Amino acid sequence: MKARLGIVLRGLLFPLLLLLAGPVHAEDPAGPAAEPLPETQVMHAFTQQAREGTGVFEVPERQKHLIMFIMGAALLVFLLVTVALGVAMALYGKRVFIPHMIFAGFSLTLAIVHSVVAVVWFFPSSSP
């Protein structure tokens, strides 16, 4: 039984790791790093204009990580409260369906916000 479970876990974990692994890029040492690619020069001009014209406040990298950590910690607390309320309702017959659903909504909302902020701040883009 243990051997079969190990095979199933390996069969599930390997594709999951391949799915989560990011693309690997080799940098060209001959080309300048700050120069945008020819395919992205038009978009680079628009984004550069937008950055210069709007006076956007740049958030330091350390503060971005701190904000993401606080959001992740709050999300973990919301999930634990949701699970505790679900267990109290299912196993012990407590009448906590409404608070359970409220915390589930908070958890889902914070999870979506957390993932969107992570993609916007930390997803690699072609612009420098």
C-alpha positions as CSV (number, residue, x, y, z in Angstrom):
1,M,0.0,0.0,0.0
2,K,2.8,2.4,0.9
3,A,4.6,1.7,-2.4
4,R,1.5,2.4,-4.4
5,L,0.9,5.7,-2.5
6,G,4.5,6.7,-3.2
7,I,4.0,6.0,-6.9
8,V,0.8,8.0,-7.0
9,L,2.4,10.9,-5.1
10,R,5.4,10.9,-7.5
11,G,3.0,10.8,-10.4
12,L,1.2,13.8,-9.1
13,L,4.2,15.9,-7.8
14,F,6.4,15.7,-10.9
15,P,3.8,17.2,-13.3
16,L,2.9,19.8,-10.6
17,L,6.6,20.8,-10.3
18,L,6.8,21.0,-14.1
19,L,3.8,23.2,-14.2
20,L,5.0,25.5,-11.4
21,A,8.6,25.7,-12.8
22,G,9.2,29.0,-14.5
23,P,10.8,29.5,-17.9
24,V,14.6,29.5,-18.0
25,H,16.3,32.2,-20.0
26,A,19.9,32.5,-20.9
27,E,21.1,36.1,-21.0
28,D,23.0,37.2,-24.1
29,P,26.3,38.7,-22.8
30,A,26.9,40.4,-26.2
31,G,23.7,42.5,-26.2
32,P,23.1,45.4,-23.9
33,A,20.9,44.6,-21.0
34,A,19.1,47.9,-20.8
35,E,18.1,47.9,-24.5
36,P,14.5,46.7,-25.1
37,L,13.9,44.0,-27.6
38,P,12.8,45.2,-31.1
39,E,9.4,43.5,-30.6
40,T,8.8,45.5,-27.4
41,Q,10.2,48.9,-28.4
42,V,6.8,50.4,-29.2
43,M,5.3,49.3,-25.8
44,H,8.5,50.4,-24.0
45,A,8.0,53.9,-25.4
46,F,4.4,54.0,-24.0
47,T,5.3,52.6,-20.6
48,Q,8.3,54.9,-20.3
49,Q,6.0,57.9,-21.1
50,A,3.4,56.7,-18.6
51,R,6.1,56.4,-15.9
52,E,7.5,59.8,-16.5
53,G,4.2,61.6,-16.9
54,T,2.1,60.3,-14.1
55,G,4.4,60.8,-11.1
56,V,3.8,57.2,-9.9
57,F,5.3,56.5,-6.5
58,E,7.7,53.6,-6.7
59,V,7.3,51.2,-3.7
60,P,10.7,49.9,-2.5
61,E,11.3,46.1,-2.9
62,R,11.6,45.6,0.9
63,Q,8.2,47.3,1.5
64,K,6.6,45.1,-1.2
65,H,7.8,42.0,0.5
66,L,6.6,43.2,3.8
67,I,3.1,44.0,2.4
68,M,3.0,40.6,0.8
69,F,4.0,38.9,4.1
70,I,1.4,40.8,6.1
71,M,-1.3,39.8,3.5
72,G,-0.1,36.2,3.6
73,A,-0.2,36.1,7.4
74,A,-3.7,37.5,7.4
75,L,-4.8,35.0,4.8
76,L,-3.4,32.2,6.8
77,V,-5.3,33.4,9.9
78,F,-8.5,33.7,7.9
79,L,-8.1,30.2,6.5
80,L,-7.5,28.7,10.0
81,V,-10.5,30.5,11.4
82,T,-12.6,29.3,8.5
83,V,-11.4,25.7,9.0
84,A,-12.0,25.9,12.8
85,L,-15.6,27.1,12.2
86,G,-16.2,24.4,9.6
87,V,-15.0,21.7,12.0
88,A,-17.1,23.1,14.8
89,M,-20.1,23.1,12.6
90,A,-19.5,19.6,11.0
91,L,-18.3,17.6,14.0
92,Y,-19.8,19.3,17.0
93,G,-23.1,20.6,15.5
94,K,-22.4,24.3,16.4
95,R,-24.6,26.8,14.6
96,V,-21.7,28.9,13.0
97,F,-22.6,28.7,9.3
98,I,-22.9,32.5,8.8
99,P,-19.5,33.3,10.5
100,H,-18.0,30.4,8.5
101,M,-19.2,31.8,5.2
102,I,-18.1,35.3,6.1
103,F,-14.6,34.2,6.9
104,A,-14.6,32.0,3.8
105,G,-15.5,35.1,1.8
106,F,-12.7,37.1,3.5
107,S,-10.3,34.3,2.7
108,L,-11.2,34.1,-0.9
109,T,-11.1,37.9,-1.4
110,L,-7.7,38.2,0.3
111,A,-6.3,35.2,-1.7
112,I,-7.3,36.9,-4.9
113,V,-5.9,40.2,-3.9
114,H,-2.7,38.5,-2.7
115,S,-2.2,36.7,-6.0
116,V,-3.0,39.8,-8.1
117,V,-0.5,41.9,-6.2
118,A,2.1,39.2,-6.4
119,V,1.7,39.0,-10.2
120,V,1.7,42.8,-10.7
121,W,4.8,43.4,-8.5
122,F,6.9,40.3,-9.0
123,F,6.1,38.7,-12.3
124,P,9.0,39.2,-14.7
125,S,8.3,41.6,-17.5
126,S,10.1,42.6,-20.6
127,S,10.4,46.3,-19.6
128,P,13.4,47.2,-17.4
